[in-house]
Amino acid sequence: MDTALARTEFLQSALVRGGCCGLQLAVATRMLANHVIGASLTEATWHQTTDPDARAVARDYVAASANAYPTLNASGHLDDTRWDDDLLFEEGLNGILSTAARTGTPE
């Protein structure tokens, strides 16, 4: 529990220094924590597999099953040549921070 609280304290103190408070602080905290944790879990899952080609196999499966996964196939989901994970993570953070800046009103 202390680790999660310390992590959240660190995050919120940075957001407060950036001008967040009230609802804006609560929303930004939740969005950032969930984005970081979700991205970390996804990446860890891919790294846990013993098959170094697992991502390519999954990508090929989506392409071969385009009728079942038309949106994933069309978007290039899992296609590392389109956008790498670092870019996707950074763009996600940018979107979250932009949204947080517009969310709520300071109390």
Secondary structure, DSSP 8 states (H G I E B T S, - for coil): -HHHHHHHHHHHHHHHHTT--HHHHHHHHHHHHHHHHHHHHHHHHHHH-S-TTHHHHHHHHHHHTTTT-HHHHHHTTT-TTT--HHHHHHHHHHHHHHHHHHSS---
